[in-house]
Amino acid sequence: MAVDAERRLLNWARRRSDNPETSHALADLGDPARARGTGLRPVHVESIQTFYHQLGSSFARTCVGTACRFAGGVDGKSSRARGRSHHPVACLGHCYAAPFDDLLNAEPPPRVCLADTPVVLRNLLEGAPAEPSLHEYDLPDGPAILAAIDAAGLRGRGGAAYPTARKWRAARDTEAPDRIVVANGDEGDPGSYIDRILLEEDPHAVLAGIVACARVIGARRAIVFVRAEYRAARARTEEAVAQASEARLLGGLDVCVVSGGGSYVAGEETALLRSIAGLRAEPHSKPPYPAMEGLEGLPTIVQNVETLACVPEVARTGRNSGTKALCISGAVHHPGIVEIPVGLSLRSVLAEGAGGSPPGRHPKMALVGGPMGRVVPEAEFSTRLSWAGLPGMGHGGIVVLDDSVKADALARHLYEFAASESCGQCAPCRIGTNRLSFVRDREELDEVLDVLEIGSLCGFGKAVPRPLRDLLRHFPEEFFRC
């Protein structure tokens, strides 16, 4: 029966993908009238609707991400959002302005480049032209683009750091009647907001990266997937697609913009493709990899927004891609975006890019890479920020926490996030993430973390233990205070 139900959902999703009446299959399920017209049983519709936090909703929202949770000191007691009736969401992508909610109008984040030449921020620094960056579409042919990104060693900026050229080559070389490019704008790590800024302020760089990828692999369709939390980013990206289409810069590529339903796990590439199809964003095991068999069974490149924004510059100039945009928030003087040469120390980044600590606040630790990332104590701020130097640095969001924040408070925050965002598909993750908050001794915690690491189906459950083990190693005396 479960297989029949899944087949019914998939058949509906395939039919839905062939009908361009609305921009996204999930949109059908977020609207009661459309949901009734899908032909699905109510229980199937409800199973999808209840999976997502924000499907079909337009409520006001309050951020409960790490920077907002601890803004102003321990437990976020000074938060302006505390006590409001807004719906809590894991992150609104305004970490530099924490604490944040929908009633606040935050200024754009400051941005600084510590690299010799900006790549990610090339159109976003002070003095950059105000008009749309349509020059980004001036690209070489497909083989030249692939050769350039291969020579530059461009890697994915979404966390996995997989070689971009290798992934694109796999899709190009797979026999298929068509191919698809998906820009992954589901930037779910609390503490990270570079994708939001790129989609809002420099969407043409992202779209040009999509065009470049399509040119390499031979795709005729592309999708920009934007987090449900990023309403302005979706609107701005749609506007940019219309501008590029009117100027005939897309080369015949059919580009549509869709919104997620509010799910952290949807950032994983196989889960994201299921979300696009209108299903629960549950990851599946690999192989097959999406680059060879993805959306609608076609080779599909799922590429992070920041990575795509780098592609046009690398393709045109052949410049080495050894920079990374970091998003800094928390106990620093100037929160914002800092583009660095990969390998710069965390201490240098915070001092030179964020102005160090504000008066009266002493840094105790930094959460790097979000709730699935790493906890770096102040004594180890000399750690170099690279995928080899700090495995697990993820998307590069950095939340600096001062000495009023205890390890057990951060651990409880991480427990809540893990339990809330687990898709529930596999038992180790579903049960393990909910069990964490009830553990009261080191031996039992180690056992739960081992089960999560070994038994979880996807990278979410496997990564949950990473920052918790860091906390146990660096602050054991604070961990079991309750």
C-alpha positions in Angstrom: 0.0 0.0 0.0 2.8 2.4 0.8 4.4 1.7 -2.6 1.1 2.3 -4.3 0.6 5.6 -2.5 4.1 6.8 -3.4 3.6 5.8 -7.0 0.3 7.8 -7.0 2.1 10.8 -5.7 4.9 10.5 -8.2 2.5 10.1 -11.1 0.7 13.2 -10.0 4.0 15.1 -9.6 5.0 14.1 -13.1 1.7 15.2 -14.6 2.0 18.4 -12.6 5.5 19.1 -13.9 4.2 19.0 -17.5 1.5 21.7 -16.7 3.1 25.1 -16.4 -0.1 26.8 -15.2 1.5 27.6 -11.9 5.2 27.8 -11.0 5.5 25.0 -8.6 3.8 21.7 -7.7 4.0 22.6 -4.0 1.9 25.7 -4.8 -1.0 23.3 -5.5 -0.8 21.8 -2.1 -0.4 25.1 -0.2 -3.8 26.3 -1.6 -6.9 24.4 -0.3 -8.8 24.7 -3.6 -5.9 23.5 -5.7 -5.1 20.7 -3.2 -8.7 19.4 -3.7 -8.1 19.4 -7.5 -5.0 17.3 -7.4 -7.0 14.1 -7.3 -4.9 12.8 -4.4 -6.4 11.3 -1.3 -6.7 13.8 1.6 -4.3 11.7 3.6 -1.6 12.0 0.9 -2.2 15.8 0.6 -2.0 16.1 4.4 1.2 14.1 4.6 2.9 16.6 2.4 1.3 19.7 3.8 2.3 18.8 7.4 5.9 18.0 6.3 6.6 21.7 5.5 6.7 24.5 8.0 5.5 27.3 5.8 3.6 25.8 2.9 0.9 28.1 1.7 1.3 30.5 4.7 1.8 34.2 4.7 2.0 34.7 8.5 4.4 37.1 10.2 7.6 35.4 11.2 10.1 35.6 14.1 13.6 34.2 13.6 14.9 31.7 16.2 18.2 31.0 14.5 21.4 30.9 16.4 22.3 34.5 16.1 18.8 35.7 17.1 18.5 33.1 19.8 21.6 34.4 21.6 21.5 38.1 20.6 22.3 40.4 23.4 23.7 37.6 25.6 22.5 34.5 27.3 19.3 32.9 26.2 18.4 35.9 24.0 16.6 37.7 26.8 17.0 41.1 25.2 15.3 39.9 22.0 12.8 42.4 20.6 10.9 39.4 19.1 10.4 37.7 22.5 6.7 37.5 23.5 5.3 38.2 20.0 2.7 36.0 18.5 4.7 35.6 15.2 5.4 32.1 13.8 9.0 31.0 14.7 11.2 30.0 11.8 14.7 28.5 12.0 16.4 31.5 10.1 15.3 34.5 8.1 18.7 35.2 6.7 19.2 38.5 8.6 21.6 37.2 11.2 23.7 40.3 11.1 20.7 42.3 12.3 19.8 39.9 15.2 17.3 39.7 16.8 15.1 39.9 13.7 11.5 39.5 12.7 9.2 40.5 9.9 8.3 43.8 11.5 11.8 45.1 11.3 13.4 46.7 8.2 17.0 45.7 8.2 19.6 47.5 6.1 21.6 45.4 3.7 24.6 43.8 5.5 28.0 45.4 5.3 30.4 43.6 3.0 34.2 43.5 2.9 36.7 41.7 0.7 40.0 40.5 2.2 41.0 38.7 -1.0 43.2 40.5 -3.6 40.3 40.4 -6.1 36.7 39.8 -5.3 34.8 37.0 -7.1 31.6 36.4 -5.1 31.2 40.1 -4.2 32.5 41.6 -7.5 29.2 43.4 -8.1 28.2 44.0 -4.5 31.1 46.1 -3.0 30.9 49.9 -2.6 31.5 51.6 -6.0 30.0 48.8 -8.1 27.6 50.0 -10.8 24.0 50.3 -9.7 22.5 49.0 -13.0 21.8 45.3 -13.5 24.9 43.3 -14.2 23.9 42.1 -17.7 27.6 41.9 -18.7 27.7 38.6 -16.8 26.0 36.9 -19.7 29.0 37.5 -22.0 30.3 33.9 -21.8 32.5 31.7 -24.0 31.2 28.4 -25.4 30.5 25.3 -23.4 33.9 23.5 -23.8 35.7 26.7 -22.9 33.6 27.2 -19.8 34.2 23.7 -18.6 37.9 23.9 -19.2 38.1 27.2 -17.3 36.2 26.0 -14.2 38.2 22.8 -14.3 41.5 24.6 -14.4 40.4 27.0 -11.7 39.5 24.1 -9.4 36.1 25.5 -8.7 34.3 23.6 -5.9 30.7 23.7 -4.7 30.2 26.4 -2.0 27.2 24.8 -0.4 29.2 22.7 2.0 30.2 19.5 0.1 33.0 21.2 -1.8 32.6 18.7 -4.7 34.6 19.6 -7.9 32.1 21.5 -10.1 33.7 20.5 -13.4 33.5 16.8 -12.5 29.8 17.0 -11.7 29.0 18.9 -14.9 31.0 16.5 -17.0 29.0 13.6 -15.6 25.7 15.2 -16.6 27.0 16.1 -20.1 28.3 12.6 -20.8 25.1 10.8 -19.6 22.9 9.9 -22.6 19.5 11.5 -22.2 16.9 13.5 -24.4 17.3 16.5 -22.2 19.1 17.8 -19.1 18.1 20.2 -16.3 19.9 22.8 -14.2 18.7 23.6 -10.7 20.0 26.5 -8.7 19.9 25.5 -5.0 18.9 28.6 -3.1 17.6 26.6 -0.1 20.2 28.3 2.2 19.0 26.7 5.5 22.0 27.0 7.8 21.2 29.6 10.5 24.0 32.1 10.3 24.3 32.1 6.5 22.8 34.7 4.2 25.0 35.0 1.2 22.6 33.3 -1.2 19.8 35.7 -0.1 22.0 38.7 -0.8 23.1 37.3 -4.2 19.5 36.5 -5.3 18.3 39.9 -4.1 21.2 42.2 -5.2 23.1 40.3 -7.9 20.6 37.8 -9.5 22.1 38.2 -13.0 25.4 36.7 -11.8 23.5 33.7 -10.6 21.4 33.4 -13.8 24.5 33.8 -16.0 26.0 30.9 -14.0 22.9 28.8 -14.8 23.2 29.7 -18.5 26.9 28.7 -18.4 26.0 25.3 -16.8 23.2 24.8 -19.4 25.7 25.6 -22.2 28.2 23.0 -20.8 25.8 20.1 -20.3 23.2 20.8 -23.0 20.2 21.7 -20.8 17.1 23.4 -22.1 15.4 23.9 -18.8 16.4 25.5 -15.5 14.9 26.0 -12.1 15.8 28.5 -9.3 14.7 27.0 -6.0 14.4 29.7 -3.3 13.8 29.2 0.4 10.2 29.9 1.5 11.7 32.3 4.0 13.2 34.5 1.2 10.2 36.2 -0.2 12.0 39.3 -1.5 14.7 37.1 -3.1 12.1 35.2 -5.1 10.5 38.4 -6.3 13.8 39.9 -7.3 15.0 36.7 -9.1 11.7 36.6 -11.1 12.3 40.2 -12.1 15.8 39.4 -13.2 14.6 36.4 -15.3 12.1 38.7 -17.1 14.9 41.2 -17.7 17.3 38.6 -19.1 14.5 37.0 -21.2 13.5 40.3 -22.7 17.1 41.1 -23.5 17.5 37.6 -25.1 20.4 36.8 -22.8 19.1 33.3 -21.7 19.9 31.7 -25.1 16.6 29.9 -25.3 16.9 28.5 -21.8 13.5 28.1 -20.1 14.0 29.4 -16.5 11.4 29.3 -13.7 11.6 30.3 -10.1 10.0 28.2 -7.4 9.7 28.5 -3.6 10.2 25.8 -1.0 7.8 25.0 1.7 10.0 25.5 4.7 12.3 22.5 5.3 16.0 22.5 6.1 16.5 19.0 4.7 15.2 20.2 1.3 18.7 21.7 0.8 20.0 18.2 0.2 20.0 17.7 -3.5 17.8 14.6 -3.8 15.4 16.0 -1.2 15.3 19.3 -3.1 14.3 17.5 -6.3 11.4 15.7 -4.5 10.3 19.1 -3.2 10.2 20.5 -6.7 8.1 17.6 -7.7 5.6 18.4 -5.0 6.5 15.6 -2.6 7.9 15.4 0.9 11.6 16.5 0.9 13.0 13.2 2.0 16.5 12.4 0.8 17.2 9.1 -0.9 20.4 7.0 -1.0 22.9 7.5 -3.9 23.6 6.3 -6.5 22.0 7.2 -8.7 23.3 10.7 -8.4 21.2 13.5 -9.7 23.8 14.5 -12.3 23.0 11.2 -14.0 19.4 10.6 -13.0 17.5 13.5 -11.3 14.3 15.4 -11.9 12.0 13.4 -14.2 14.7 10.8 -14.5 16.9 13.2 -16.5 20.5 14.3 -15.7 20.1 17.2 -13.3 22.8 19.5 -12.0 21.9 20.8 -8.6 24.3 23.7 -7.8 24.5 26.1 -4.9 23.7 29.7 -5.7 27.1 31.1 -4.6 28.9 28.6 -6.8 26.8 29.6 -9.8 27.6 33.3 -9.1 31.3 32.5 -9.3 31.1 30.7 -12.7 30.8 33.7 -15.1 33.8 35.4 -13.6 35.9 32.2 -13.6 34.7 31.4 -17.2 35.6 34.8 -18.5 38.9 35.5 -16.7 40.2 32.0 -15.9 40.9 33.4 -12.4 41.5 30.9 -9.6 38.4 30.3 -7.5 40.2 30.3 -4.2 37.9 32.7 -2.3 34.9 32.1 -0.1 32.1 34.4 1.1 31.6 34.1 4.9 28.6 35.4 6.8 29.5 36.8 10.2 27.1 37.6 13.0 27.0 37.5 16.8 29.5 39.1 19.2 31.5 41.1 16.7 31.7 44.8 16.1 30.7 44.8 12.4 28.6 41.7 11.4 28.3 41.2 7.6 29.7 39.4 4.6 33.4 38.9 4.3 35.0 37.4 1.2 38.3 35.8 2.1 41.1 33.9 0.4 40.5 30.3 1.5 42.8 29.3 4.3 42.7 32.6 6.3 42.5 32.1 10.0 39.3 32.6 11.9 41.0 35.1 14.1 42.1 37.2 11.2 38.7 37.0 9.6 37.0 38.3 12.7 39.6 41.0 13.4 40.0 42.3 9.9 36.6 41.6 8.4 34.3 42.1 11.3 36.2 44.6 13.6 36.8 42.2 16.4 34.6 42.1 19.6 32.4 44.9 20.7 33.2 46.6 24.1 32.2 44.5 27.1 31.8 41.2 25.2 34.5 38.6 25.1 34.3 35.8 22.5 34.0 32.4 23.9 33.4 30.3 20.8 32.1 30.4 17.3 29.6 28.1 15.6 30.9 27.7 12.0 28.8 26.2 9.3 25.4 26.2 11.2 23.9 23.6 13.4 25.5 20.8 11.4 28.9 22.6 11.5 31.7 23.0 14.0 32.2 24.7 17.3 35.6 26.4 17.6 36.6 27.7 21.0 38.4 31.1 21.3 41.7 29.4 22.0 41.6 27.8 18.6 40.6 30.8 16.5 43.9 30.4 14.7 42.2 27.5 12.8 42.4 28.1 9.1 39.1 28.3 7.3 39.2 25.8 4.5 37.4 22.6 3.7 40.6 20.7 4.7 41.5 22.9 7.6 38.0 22.8 9.2 36.0 19.9 7.8 32.3 20.6 8.3 32.6 24.4 7.8 29.7 24.0 5.4 28.3 27.2 3.8 30.5 29.4 5.9 28.1 31.0 8.3 29.9 32.1 11.5 28.1 33.0 14.7 30.4 34.3 17.4 29.1 33.6 20.9 30.4 35.5 24.0 31.2 34.1 27.4 27.7 34.6 28.7 26.6 31.6 26.6 27.1 28.2 28.2 27.8 25.0 26.3 24.6 23.4 27.5 22.5 26.3 26.3 24.0 26.0 22.8 23.5 22.2 23.0 19.8 22.6 23.8 19.5 25.0 20.8 21.1 22.4 18.6 18.9 19.6 19.9 15.8 21.6 19.2 16.9 22.4 15.6 17.8 18.7 14.9 14.5 17.4 16.2 12.5 20.0 14.4 14.2 19.6 11.0 14.7 15.9 10.8 12.6 14.6 7.9 11.7 11.5 10.0 12.3 9.1 7.1 14.9 6.9 8.9 14.5 5.6 12.4 18.1 6.5 13.7 17.6 10.2 12.9 13.9 10.4 13.7 14.3 8.8 17.1 17.9 9.9 17.8 17.3 13.7 17.3 14.2 13.6 19.6 16.1 11.5 22.2 19.0 14.0 22.6 17.1 16.5 24.8 16.4 13.7 27.3 20.0 12.4 27.7 21.5 13.2 31.1 25.0 11.5 31.1 28.0 11.3 28.8 27.8 7.5 28.1 24.2 7.6 26.9 24.9 10.7 24.8 27.9 9.1 23.1 25.7 6.1 22.3 23.0 8.3 20.7 25.5 10.2 18.7 27.2 7.0 17.4 23.8 5.7 16.2 23.1 9.0 14.4 26.5 9.0 12.7 26.4 5.3 11.7 22.8 4.7 11.0 21.3 7.8 9.5 20.4 7.7 5.8 21.6 11.1 4.8 24.1 13.7 5.8 21.7 15.5 8.1 21.6 12.8 10.8 25.3 12.0 10.3 26.3 15.6 10.8 24.1 16.3 13.9 26.8 14.9 16.3 29.6 17.1 14.9 29.1 20.3 16.8 27.9 18.4 19.9 31.2 16.4 20.0 33.1 19.7 19.7 31.2 21.1 22.7 31.8 17.9 24.7 35.5 18.1 23.9 36.0 21.8 24.7 33.5 22.5 27.4 32.8 19.2 29.3 32.2 20.9 32.6 29.3 22.9 31.2 27.5 20.2 29.3 25.4 18.4 31.9 24.6 21.3 34.3 20.8 20.4 34.2 
